[in-house]
Amino acid sequence: FYIDRYDVTNRAFFEFVSDLAGWRKDALDSDQQNGRYLEHWVDDQPADELLDHPVVFVTWHAAVAFCDWQGKRLPTEPEFEWAAQSSDRPGEFPWGSELPDDDRVNWGANGIDTTVPVGSYPPNPRGLYDMSGNVWHFTATPWLGTYAEALADPEAAAAAVGDPGVRRVVRGGSFGANAANLRVRYRDSHRPYDAREMVGFRCARLAD
């Protein structure tokens, strides 16, 4: 599979909503979001200074629709974890085993307390930027507890994939994360309709 080098930006998401008006800030039904969809945009568009920041305040369904618009899809949880680190340089974090610091990642200890433009920090060994920090990433994978719990009931797992209301796995940590959240194996979940300031996404697709 292929996975995007960068997170989806406000600039790219603005192109998407300009093309598909049903995903505009003023068009999305209240029962499809938590009332905070694209909250940081003014007059239905992002501020110039945010154009190259990762888009946040989006729902999981909006992320799915954006990826589909590009002929792509959200990565699965295993794909994201695999992409986050290189097999020839394994470690707890995308950059290796060293603890996070302000030169490697936008995280909770640097005092920025908001997003920064994508690609502001060095890429991981696979050439992918911001696989940890800056924003959490929606994945396609439903949250069913631990890996063991998901594997124990494959029928429930299959049903959850098709249920648009089930919580989804998020990966990568955000600008408010501690070191534990930034580990490539750390996993958490997020409600699909819950648009928040620390959750964004990137797209993937199967290899040709």
C-alpha positions, 0 to 999 in steps of 0.5 A: 500500500501507499500512504501520504507523506503528509497529513491532509492540510486545511488548504487541501480540505478547502479544495475538497469542500469547494468541490463537494458543497455538502461537506462545507461547514455550513452544510453538514447536518447537526446530527452528523457532527458534534457542533464543532465541525471546522470550528477554526474556519471563518466564513467557511474557509481557513485563515491564510496562516492555517493553510499548511497546518493539518486540518482538524475539527473534522469528523471521521466521515468527512475524512473518509469522504475526502480520501474517497474524493482523492481515490484513496482511503483511510489507512488501517491501524496496522498500516499506520503502525507499520508506516510509522517506523522503519524495519531497518531502524526499529524503535519506540518512536518514528525516529528511533528509540530516543525520547521525544524532544522539541527538535523532533516533534510537536508535542505537549512539552514544547509549549506550542499547544496548537498545530504547526505546518505539516512537515515542520519536523524531520521525517521518519526513515520511510520519508513520512512526516508527523507520524507522531505528534501535531495531530492524532490520525483517524484510521479505518479500524473500529475500536474493539478494545485490545488486539486480543479482544478484536481477534477473539470475535471476528464476526463482531469485528467484521460487523463493526467495520461497517457500522459508521457509529462505532468508535475508530482507532486513532494513532500518533499522538498530538500537540498535547501528547506526552511521550507515551502517546507518541510511541508507534504502538500506542493506540486510542479511540475517538468517536466518529462524529466528534470533531476536535482540535487535536484529530486529523488524518492522512490518506492511503491506497492499495499499491497498483 
